[in-house]
Amino acid sequence: MATFRTSVLSRYNPEPWPGRAGKRVPSMKTAGPETFPKVFWTANTTELFERAAYYSMASFIVIYLGQLGLGTYWPAIFNTLLWYLVYFLPVLSGTIADQIGFRRALLIAFVLLTGGYFLMGYPVWMGGASLAPTIERGVSAGVNVVVPAILGIVLIAVGGSFVKPAILGTAQKTAGARATLAFAIFYVVVNLGSLFGRAVAFYVRTRPGANLSMIFGVAMTMAVLAFVVVLALYRDVETTAGGRPAEKPHRSVGEIAAGMVRVLGNLRFVLFLTVSCGFFFLYNQVYVALPLYLKTVVESSPAMDIYTMANPLVIVCFQLLVTRTFGKMKPIRSMIVGTVIIGLAMAINLVPIVVGGDLRAPIWRWLPVGSLMVVTCIALGAFAELFTSARMYEYVGALAPKGQEGLFLGYANLPLAFGSLLGGPVGAFIFNEVMAKGATRRPDGLLDLVPSHNALGWAIFMGVGLVSALSMWLFNRWLEQQKA
């Protein structure tokens, strides 16, 4: 998901989206120079490589771990752990980055990321494991797979959680009065990195003699390149106007915990957290249920890296149009619209089932009907993201008690964290126990699903979106009555 790359943006309280409604808090007291300084572009180059690393492998984690013998549940749980930590840890790692300096934080981050990507590929490269052609429901993997996978996931999540505070902090400190332009550039770079990483991964893994583990080699290479850029070119911008080292903020773990207690003790925020989790639960299925569905039902070697390019392409092409056209819509209405859209996006997969078509029949020379529906679902989900993710920060700021806006915005990603926490295990359950109930195995290893069960699974996903949208509307009505 492209917009989550602004996951710690709220910590610095800039305006991440061009044309975003609401007031912007200036990044600095004085306007910046006519051109952005070198460190700004260095930070964005670093972000491009980091995003390329992450997205070269993100779409395949569930498939890869499934082919290593972890079944159809544990890969989803491991993927959930990764996404949850990526969203949650910046609350702590952002504070650490402030205290040790952005350059040091970035160097540490890319060492951790390189090690994490290596450990993910280790079972195939050096651990004696092999990739099965199909994903079986039972678990057959040994310690040589499970331990490196868990350690790899944790290192990637921890390393990634340091990158965003440093990169976004650099952009904020160098933007001056042009925070809107700075973060628009950052947002474009995020999506370009996403496209670049997926494209390189597709090229590498489809070479003769290559296998799916090669995507982690691509990720390692991108992380090393990012490390070299930081080491050679990045210099900390945390200095005062007189060139003296800026005073570092110091927040203890206890202070962080106390802040979280204050946030989670606020009934309005907790209710918002509850009703907004549905959107991010569904978005998480792009990396859980959809890969499982394609790999086990539609085609034996789905091009998930190419298919998921629909997300950044839609955002790059339509972000400005959506912002200009719907930017004046109230944040809660925009979020409700986005949640309805993502629910209906899941329903797109019902079309070939309802009309009785063959999911594996090619539309063109290589693209099956089922895969086309999934690509359409991902593209519509990107539209939903444009309506929802951007406005969430604005709405959380409005929910916060007066004088505590910064504190609450620092925890604005909890809906993403908890939506992802549910997305893995529940998404895998819906696929395994609902959609694949009574399925039969074909000679080519793919599953023939019972149409009614398959349709029920997609209908459940759609229902989650619609119920979440309704809950959000009811929550806002309740909130308006409380204000009255």
N, C-alpha and C positions, 0 to 999 in steps of 0.2 A: 504494500500500500504506500503510495507515494507521499501522501500528506503526513503520515506519521513521522517522516524524517524531521519534521519540525517539533519532535516530541518534547524537547526541553526549551523550546522557544518561549513558552510562557514564563519560564524561570527568569528570563531577562526582560520580559514584558515589552518587546518591540512589536511592530505591526508586521506579521508575517505574510500577509496577503495584500497585493495591490488592490486598491479599491475597497478594502474591507471597511464596513461600517463601524462607527464608534470612534472614540478618541484614541489617538496614538500617543504613547509616552515617548518623548524624544530620547534617543540613545545617548546624546551628549548635550552639554549646555550650549555649545557653539556649533555652527555649521562646519561641515568638513571641507576639505579642499575640493578643487574642481574635478579632480579625478580620484578614484579610490587608490589607496596606497598599495604597494606591492604585496604586503602581507595579506590583504583582502583577497587578492587573486590566488596567492599561494594556498590560503585556507580553502577556497573554492575548488582548486585543483585537487587538494587532498580529499575533499568531500566527494569529488567525482570518482576517484579511485576506490574510496571506501564503499560507496554505494555500488560500484561495479563489482567489487568483491562480494558483497552481501547478496546481490540479486543474481549473480552468476550461479548460485547454488540454492537460494531460498525456495524456488518453485519445485525442487526435486527432493527435499529432505525426507518427506514422507515416503516417496517412492523408493529412494535409495536405501533407507533403513529397512523398509519392507522387503526389498530384494536381498538384504543381508540376513534375513531370517528373523526379524523382530515382529512379524505378524502384521495385523491391520489395526491394532490398538496402540502398542507402545510407540511406534513412529509418530503417531498423532500426539501422544503425551509428551514425547521429547520435543516436538515442534512447539507445543504449547509452552513448555518450560522456556524455550528460547524467546518466544515473542513476549511472554509475560515479563521476563527479566529485562528485556530490551526496553519495555515501556515503564517498568517500575523503578529500576535501579538509578536512572538519572537523578532522582530525588536526592540520593546519597552521593553518587559519583560527580554530579555537578558541583556540589560543595567541595569535594576533594580537588577537582580541577581548578576551582577558584583559589584554593590555598597553595597548591604546589606549582601553579602556573600552567598555562595552556600548552606550551611547547612540551614540557615534561609529561603532561597528561596524554598528549597525542602520541608521543614516542612509546609510552607504556601501553597505550591502547593498541597500537599496531603490532607490538611484540605479542600481546595476548591474542590478537586476531590471527596473526600468522600461525601461532601455535595451535589455536582452535581449529583452523581450517586443515592444518596438517593432521591433527588427531582424527578429524572426520574422515579423511582419506586413508588413514593408517591401516584400518582392517583389511583393505584390499591391497594396498601397496606393500605392506610389510607384515601384516598380521595373519596371513594365510587364509583369509576369507575370500569368498567369491560371490559374485552377484547372480542370484537365481533369475531365470527368465520371467518368472511369475511371482506374485506376492501371495503367500499362503496365510491362512488365518492363524495357524499355530505359531509358536515361538520355537525356533531351532538354533538361534544364535548363541554363541558362548561368551565367556568373559572377554575374549580377544576382540569382540565387537562391542559389547555393552559398555565396558569401562571407558575405552577411547571415545565412544559416542557421547557419553554423559559429560566427560571432561571437556570434550570439544565444544559441546553446546554451551556449557558454563563459561568457558573462556571467550567464545564469540560474543555472548551476551554481555559479559562484564567489559570486555574491550570496546564493544560498540557503544555501551552506555557512557563511556568517557569522551567519545568523539563529538557527539552533538553539543554538549556544553562548551567545548573548546572552539568548535567551528562557529557556532552561533554567537558565542561570546565575542569572538574576533570580528564577526560581521557587525555586531552591535556597537562595538567600541570604535570601529573605523568608519561607520556609516555617517556620523554627524547627523545633519538634518535630513538625510536622504535614506532613512531606514526603509521606506517603502521600496525604493529601487534596489537597495542592497539585498533585501530578502526576496524580492522578485527574481533577482539574479541567482541567489542561492537555490530557490525553488526550481528554476530551470536546470541548474547544474545537477540537482538531485535526480531529476527525471532523465537527463542525458546520461548520467552515470548508470541508472537503472537499465536503460536501453543498451548502452555499451557493454555492460557486464553480461547481459543475457545473450547478446549477439556473439560475443567472443566465446562464451560457454557453448553455445550451439555449434559454432565452427569446430571447436576443439573436440567435443565429445562425439561428433559425427565423423571424425577422421578414421580411415581404415585402421583397425587394431585398437582403437580407443574404447573406453567404457565409461559408465556414468561417474565413476570416481574421479575422472579427469576434471570435473567441474570444481573440485576442491583445490586442484592444482592451479586453475585459473584464479580462484579466490585468493590463494596464497600469494600468487604473483602480484595481483592488484594491491594486496595489503603491504607487500614489500616495497612496491613502487611508492605507495603513500608514505611509508616510513622514510624512504630516501628523500622525498620531497620535503617532509618536515625537517629532517636532519640537516639538509643542505640549505633550505631556503626560508623556513619559518622562523620568525623571531617574535618573542612575546610583545604584545602591544599594551601590556598592563603597566604603563608608566604614567606619571602625572605630566601636566603641561610643561613643567620645568625639566623633564627628563629623569626625575627621581623615581625609584620603584614605588608603585602604588601600594597603598596599604591593603593587605589581604583580608578578606572577610573570614571570620572564624566562627563556625557553627559546630557545636559538638553533636555527637550522635543523640544525646539526650534532648537537645534543642530541636533536632529534626523529628524525633519521636513525639515531642510535645506538640509540634506543629501539626503532625498527622492526627493526633488525638483531637485537636481543635477542629480540624477539617472534618473528620469522620464523626465528630460529635454534633455537627450541624445537620439537622433533620432535612433541610431543603437540599443540601448537597448530596446526602446519602440517597434520598429519593431520586434525584437526578441521575446519580450513578447507577441506580437500579434500572431506571427506564431507558437509559441510553446504552446499556450494555448490549442490547439486542442488535443494534447496528454493527457493532464491532465483532460480535459473535458471528454474524453472517459474513462479514468481510474476511474473517479468519478462515472461512471455508474455502477460499481461493487457494489456500495452502494446506488444506486438510481433505475435505470431502471431494472437492473437484479433482485433485490428482488421483485419489483412490478410485474414483468413478471412471476416469479416463483409462488408467492403467489396468484395472481389473475387468472393465466391462466393454470399453469402446475400442481401444487399440493397444497393442502390446508395447509400443514404444512411443508414447505421446510426447510431442515437442512442447513441454510445459514452458520452457524458456521463451519460445516464440509465441505461444498462446497468451502468456501473461504480459507480453509487450502491449497488449490492448490497453492495459491500465495506464502506463505512462504516456502512451500515444494520445489517448483521449484527453488526459489532463493537460498535456502540452498544447494540444490543438484547440481545446474548448474552455480552458480555465478563464481566459480573459473575457470571452463571450458570456459565460455564465455569471462572472462577477459583475460585468456591466449591466446585464439584463436583470439579474435577480439580487444585486448587491443591496438594494434598499429594502428587501424583504426582511421582516423581523427574524432574528436568529432562530427562535424556537420554531417558527413556521418553516424556515429553510431546512432545519434539521428533521422536521416531520416529513417534509417532501422527500428528502434524501433517504429516510428510513423506509418510506413506502416504495421508492424506486428500487432499493436493494432487495426488498421482499419480492417485488414483481420480477426482478432480474432472475431470482432463483426459479421462478415459475416458467421462465423461458425453456428450461430443460424438460418441461412437461409436453411441449409441442409435438415432438416425434412420437411420444408415447400415446398421446391422445389420438393422433391421426393414424396410428398403427404403422409408422414407418420403421425402417431398419436403421438402428443407431449406427451401424458400421458401414452403411452404404456411402460411397464417396460422392461428395458434392462436386469436387474437382478431382484432379488426378490423385491427390494424396490426402485430402481433408474429409474425414467422415462426418456424417450428419451430427452425431453426438458431440464431436469436437467443435463443430461450428456453433452449436448451441452453447457450449461452455465458453467459447471466446466471446459470444454475444453477451452472455451473463457477466463476464469479467468487465467488458466495456461498459455495460449499464451500471455495474458496481462502481466504476470510476466516476461516472456522472453523479451517482449518489454521494460519493466521497466529496465531490466539489460542492455539493449543497450542505453537507453535514460537518465534515472535519474542520473546515475553516471557521465556521460559525460557533463551534463548540467553545473555543477559548473566549470568545466574546460573551457567550451566555454564562459561562462559569464566572467571569469577572463581574457580571451583573448580579449573580446569585450571592456573591461574597458579601459579608457584612462590611460596612463602611470602614475603611482603614485597613482591611485585611485582604484586599484584592490580590496583592502580590503573593501572599501565602497560599490562597486558594488556587491561583493560576499555576503555582508550582506543582499542584496535585491534579491539574486538569486532565492528565493522561490516565488517571485511574480507571475511567470507563474503558479505555483501550486495553489496559492491563487485565481487568477482570473479564471483559468480553473475550479476550484471547485465552484467558485461563479456562473459561467454559468451552471455548470453541473446539479445542482439540479432542478431549474425551467425549463430549456430547456429540460433536460432529461425527467422530468415528463410530459412536454407538448408533446414531441414526443410519449411517451407511450399512453397518454390519447387521444390525438387528431388525431394521425396517426395510431398507431398499434391497439388501441381498438375502432377505429371508426366503428360503425355498429355492434359491438359485441353483442352477446346474452348470457343471464345468464342461466347456466345449473342448474338442480335440486340440485347439490352438491355445488352450490355457485360459481363455477369457470366460467370463460368466454370462450366462443367459439369465437375466432377471425376470421375475414374475412381474408383468406390466403393472398390475394393481399395487404391488408393494413398492415398485420403483416410483410410481406416481405419488404414493403416499409420502415417501421420503421427501420428495421435492415440495409437496404441499405443506409438510411440516415446516420446512425452511421458509417457505413463503409466509406461512402463518406467524412465525416468529417475527418477521419484519412488520407485518400488519398489526399484530398485537403490540409490538414495541411502539409503533407510531401512535396507536390509540392511547397507550399508556402515557406517552409523552404529552399528548394533547390534554389528557385528563390531569396530569401533573401541573401543566401550565394553568389550566382553569382553577385548580386548587390554589396555586400560588397567587393568582390574581385576586382570588377571594380573600386570601390572607392579607394581602397588601391593602385591600379595600377596608 
